[in-house]
Amino acid sequence: QFDQLLLLARGETDDAKRAKMYGDMQTLVSQNCGIGIPVFISNIDGVDKRIQGYSSNPLGGFMGYMFSEQVWLDA
């Protein structure tokens, strides 16, 4: 059914009908399928050995942008 709707929606020139078809397709996916959305964050953590208290955050953002409260330089 999804594939049929996709083909019909791609050929539909009426915006309202096409929007309804895509909405129906989204409903089919949400009710019948699981979906995985890959995320690729390109961050590199480069830290000198004198930096203390720093831990890498898989979400990036320098420890949630709170690094200044938790990190210090050991001179």
N, C-alpha and C positions, 0 to 999 in steps of 0.2 A: 504494500500500500504506500509506503514512504517513497519508494522509487517511482511509482506512478504519479504521485503528487509532485515530485521534483520535476519530472519531465513536463507535466502539465503547467506547472508554475513558471518554468523557464520560457515556455511559449506563450504565456498569457500576457496580453497587452493591457488589459484592464487592471489598474493599480489596486483597486479594492479587492478584486477577485484574487489577484496574485498574493496580496497581503494575507488574505484569509487562508490560502493554501499553505503559505509558509508558517502561519500560526498553527494550522492543523499538523504540520510536520513537527513543529516544536512540541506540541502536545503529545504526539506519538513517541518522540524521543524521551520526554520526561516521564511518561507513564510506562514505557516498555523497555527502556535501555539504560545502561549505565554509560557515563561519558567521562573520559579523562582528558584534562586539559594540561598539556606539558608546559612547564615554565622553565626557562633557562635564564638565570641571572648571571651576568658576566661580571663578577667582582673578584678582585684579588686582594687578599689581606697580606700586606707586607709590613712586618713589625720588627723593629730592632730589638735585640735581646735585653736592652735596658728598659724597654717599656714593660711595665708590670700592671696586672689587673685586667688586661685585655683578653677577651674571649671572642672567637669568631661567631658571627650570627649568620645562619643560613639564609636569612631574609635580607642580608646586606645592611647597609645603613649604619655602619659603625656602632654596633651594639644598640640599635634603636635610637641613634643620635644622643645617647646618654654617656658616651665615652668620657666626656670631660668630668663627669661625676665619679667615675669608677677606675680611671686609668691614671697612672703616674709614671714619671721618669725616674729610674733608679740610677743616679749618676755615679 
